[in-house]
Amino acid sequence: MEFKFSLYKKHEFLGLWEDPETPGKKVVGLLKYDPIEGISLELEDSFKRQSNKFIRGIASGTEITIVNCFASTWNGSEFNFGLKYAPSHINASVVLIGASVRNFPDFSVEQFYFKTDDIKQWSQISGFEGSLPYPGEKIKEINFNYRLLEPTLFFESDREKIYLGTNLEVARNFPHSEDPNFKETHYFRIDGLSDFEECNKHITTISRFLSFSTRNDINIEYISARANGNSVSILEKRQSIILGFKAKNMELAKMFFCLPRHKDKISQLYSSWINFTDSCTDFIDLYFYNPSNLLSDVFLRSAQSLEEIHRYNNKESDKFGFKRRIESLFAEFDYVMNYTGEKEKFSQLIQDHRDYFSHWFEKKRHLILDGIKLECLARDANLLFELSILKNLDLNHNEIVHAVMHCQDYSLYLHWKGPEYLGHFPREIQWKNDDKEGE
């Protein structure tokens, strides 16, 4: 599948545009896509309606349809018909490049495709066979063997199938090049869904699923579709995933789970992920979008998420106070959280900091940590929320222990108990009832 228009780059298309409901009028305009600002169309005139489901055009030599359009600057009112120059500025949600659409039932989609940021470490799928020589080793000959792989089935339901495929990009002038370029990438393909909204939901859900499992920001770089027999590129402004605490780098040793380790149950894991995230959109959004670098903001997001996920998992807990909810979650995962200290002290600190950062209670100012201690508390709150997510993926006690213990960042951070002969040295910061400083 060929991907042409990156969601990470700016694009412009100069052409003629029309309202499909009144196709007689064509207006010159410049369509702009910006990954931060979104989609806008600057027209030299105004259509008769301020909002349009579709605007179609021919620009840069191809058919383009703009979806869900609203004019923020509009001179199409009957009171302005006398104006000689009535430009308009239109905002939109989606651009379909390579398609002319009057209504979505006529937009027959056969397959959707999308590419995320690099996930090769997570998938461990590659058509390259063999490996490069060790550094410093004398090289006489290098043979590259590449095998075209069949797509891997990632998820299957009654309606759709989602595949993970590989794509090899080779320099056009290979082998007549001093700098031959081989780039292997991954892409997802969705079969069985003709509805763009349903597909878009999967795109968001998969990028979040990968972000959580790899503990990295995994965003969408390209979206395209095979529709009405043609290749259609799709542009839309997407909210970037920004984790509050993420892995130091993309390595198997830093992940909660990966494809080779859970290949036989990856579809089941993703199905559980869909069910969970569909039911708790509001607070799961807090986990994936942390634009602020302030520790107080990152902490508050985790604290609020902890309260909501406990309420979600315990339908009969309406009379629980905030601290009791934190204590309950700590006790549920004490086989991990005990490495951080004691339940009573931890839950009290979470409540005190939540109260102070949300309402700035001056009477609690003397209880508030700062520096490395505050970061440690925020990380522990984030860990407790991630443990709750793992459980909602239907992982059992042993599987959760395995996920955290084999996640190097957490095993080192918690000073996870190692082999007997190494002993166990508690981490420097422990939340103890007899120590207000948490040391």
Buried (B, 14 or more C-beta within 10 A) or exposed (E): BEBEBBBEEEBEBEBEBBBBEEEEEBBBBBBBBBBEEBBBBBBEBBBBBBEBBBBBBBBEEBBBBBBBBEBEBBBBEEEEEEEEEBBBBBBBEBBBBBBBBBEBEEBEBBBBBBBBBBBEBBBEBBEBEEEEEEEEEEEEEEEEEBEEBEBBEBBBEEEBBBBBBBBBEBEEEEEEEEEEEEEBBBBBBBBBBBEBEBBBBBBBBBBBBBBBBBBBBBBBBBBBBBBBEEBBBBBBBBEBBBBBBBBEEBBBEBBBBBBEBBBEBBBEBBBBBBEBBEEBEEBBBBBBBBEEEEBBBBBBBBBBBBBBBBBBBBEEBEEBEBBBBBBBBBEBBEEBBBBBBBBBBBBBBBBBBBBBBEEEEEEBEEBBBEEEBBBBBBBBBBBBBBBBBBBBBBBEEEBBBBBBBBBBBBBEBBBBBEEEEEEEEEBEBBBBEEEEEBE
